[in-house]
Amino acid sequence: MILVVVGVGLGLLGAIALTRVMATLLFDVTARDPLTFIAVAALLTLIAFVACYLPARRATKVDPLVALRYE
């Protein structure tokens, strides 16, 4: 989860640093729109959380003896 926070933070800093380039690519959004930055950061954090949670949840359901039998 720490890597997600660091990655989102670095991504936000990079996006803010490249506002001149982004201004020509965005439609109906300003280059420094805080609502858009917050929404994208929250969405990426949620996706990363789900991507970490689902495999961990499935791994807890595996019986260790069954897993060792297949190795």
Backbone as numpy.savetxt, mean C-alpha at the origin, in Angstrom:
# Nx Ny Nz CAx CAy CAz Cx Cy Cz
4.30 -4.17 8.17 3.48 -2.98 8.17 4.35 -1.73 8.17
5.52 -1.83 8.77 6.44 -0.70 8.79 6.89 -0.36 7.38
7.14 -1.41 6.57 7.54 -1.17 5.19 6.44 -0.47 4.39
5.20 -0.77 4.71 4.09 -0.11 4.03 4.06 1.37 4.36
4.21 1.69 5.64 4.20 3.09 6.06 5.37 3.84 5.44
6.53 3.24 5.43 7.70 3.88 4.83 7.49 4.05 3.33
6.97 3.03 2.67 6.74 3.11 1.23 5.71 4.16 0.86
4.63 4.23 1.62 3.61 5.25 1.35 4.17 6.64 1.61
4.93 6.79 2.68 5.54 8.09 2.98 6.51 8.54 1.89
7.35 7.61 1.44 8.28 7.96 0.36 7.54 8.25 -0.94
6.48 7.53 -1.18 5.67 7.78 -2.38 5.02 9.15 -2.34
4.51 9.53 -1.18 3.92 10.86 -1.05 4.96 11.95 -1.23
6.13 11.76 -0.65 7.19 12.76 -0.83 7.61 12.86 -2.29
7.72 11.73 -2.96 8.07 11.73 -4.38 6.99 12.39 -5.23
5.73 12.14 -4.89 4.63 12.75 -5.64 4.61 14.26 -5.45
4.86 14.71 -4.24 4.90 16.15 -3.98 6.07 16.79 -4.71
7.20 16.08 -4.75 8.38 16.62 -5.43 8.18 16.71 -6.94
7.34 15.88 -7.49 7.13 15.86 -8.94 5.81 16.53 -9.36
5.39 17.53 -8.62 4.09 18.16 -8.91 4.05 18.82 -10.28
5.16 19.34 -10.75 5.15 19.98 -12.08 4.88 18.97 -13.18
5.46 17.80 -13.05 5.22 16.75 -14.05 3.80 16.24 -13.92
3.35 16.04 -12.70 2.01 15.51 -12.47 0.92 16.48 -12.88
1.18 17.77 -12.83 0.15 18.76 -13.15 -0.33 18.60 -14.58
0.52 18.19 -15.48 0.11 18.01 -16.87 -0.63 16.70 -17.09
-0.54 15.77 -16.15 -1.16 14.45 -16.31 -2.50 14.32 -15.58
-2.80 15.24 -14.68 -4.01 15.13 -13.86 -5.17 15.88 -14.49
-6.36 15.32 -14.36 -7.57 15.94 -14.88 -8.50 16.25 -13.72
-8.91 17.48 -13.59 -9.84 17.96 -12.55 -9.31 17.76 -11.13
-8.00 17.63 -10.97 -7.38 17.52 -9.66 -6.13 18.39 -9.68
-5.96 19.19 -8.65 -4.73 19.98 -8.58 -3.57 19.08 -8.21
-2.38 19.53 -8.48 -1.19 18.71 -8.24 -0.92 18.50 -6.76
-1.40 19.38 -5.92 -1.18 19.24 -4.47 -2.50 19.12 -3.72
-3.41 18.36 -4.24 -4.71 18.15 -3.61 -4.56 17.22 -2.41
-4.71 17.74 -1.19 -4.48 16.89 -0.01 -5.48 15.74 0.11
-6.71 15.95 -0.32 -7.70 14.88 -0.22 -7.32 13.69 -1.10
-6.81 13.97 -2.28 -6.38 12.90 -3.17 -5.19 12.15 -2.60
-4.22 12.88 -2.06 -3.05 12.23 -1.45 -3.46 11.35 -0.27
-4.36 11.84 0.56 -4.81 11.06 1.72 -5.59 9.83 1.27
-6.46 10.00 0.28 -7.25 8.87 -0.20 -6.37 7.79 -0.82
-5.40 8.18 -1.62 -4.51 7.20 -2.25 -3.65 6.50 -1.20
-3.13 7.26 -0.24 -2.32 6.66 0.82 -3.14 5.69 1.65
-4.37 6.04 1.97 -5.24 5.15 2.74 -5.57 3.89 1.94
-5.84 4.05 0.65 -6.15 2.90 -0.19 -4.96 1.95 -0.30
-3.77 2.49 -0.52 -2.58 1.64 -0.61 -2.29 0.94 0.71
-2.50 1.63 1.82 -2.29 1.01 3.14 -3.29 -0.11 3.36
-4.54 0.09 2.98 -5.56 -0.94 3.13 -5.23 -2.16 2.27
-4.83 -1.93 1.04 -4.47 -3.04 0.15 -3.28 -3.82 0.70
-2.28 -3.11 1.21 -1.11 -3.78 1.78 -1.49 -4.57 3.03
-2.38 -4.03 3.84 -2.82 -4.75 5.05 -3.54 -6.04 4.67
-4.42 -5.96 3.69 -5.14 -7.16 3.25 -4.18 -8.17 2.63
-3.20 -7.68 1.86 -2.23 -8.57 1.23 -1.35 -9.26 2.28
-1.15 -8.65 3.42 -0.38 -9.29 4.50 -1.27 -10.18 5.35
-2.51 -9.77 5.57 -3.40 -10.47 6.48 -3.90 -11.80 5.92
-4.33 -11.81 4.66 -4.93 -13.02 4.11 -3.99 -14.22 4.09
-2.75 -14.10 3.61 -1.85 -15.27 3.67 -1.53 -15.69 5.11
-1.40 -14.73 6.00 -1.12 -15.08 7.40 -2.31 -15.80 8.01
-3.50 -15.37 7.67 -4.71 -16.03 8.18 -4.81 -17.46 7.66
-4.50 -17.66 6.39 -4.52 -19.01 5.82 -3.44 -19.89 6.44
-2.29 -19.31 6.74 -1.19 -20.09 7.32 -1.52 -20.57 8.72
-2.33 -19.82 9.46 -2.68 -20.25 10.81 -3.63 -21.44 10.80
-4.28 -21.69 9.67 -5.22 -22.81 9.60 -4.55 -24.13 9.20
-3.27 -24.09 8.85 -2.55 -25.30 8.44 -2.07 -26.05 9.68
-2.36 -27.32 9.68 -1.90 -28.16 10.77 -0.40 -28.42 10.58
0.44 -28.15 11.59 1.89 -28.31 11.43 2.29 -29.75 11.08
1.62 -30.74 11.61 1.97 -32.12 11.31 1.68 -32.46 9.85
0.61 -31.93 9.32 0.29 -32.17 7.91 1.32 -31.48 7.02
1.72 -30.28 7.39 2.71 -29.56 6.60 4.06 -30.26 6.62
4.43 -30.83 7.77 5.73 -31.52 7.87 5.70 -32.86 7.11
4.55 -33.47 6.95 4.46 -34.73 6.22 4.81 -34.55 4.75
4.51 -33.39 4.20 4.74 -33.15 2.78 6.14 -32.67 2.47
6.97 -32.46 3.47 8.34 -31.98 3.21 9.31 -33.10 3.07
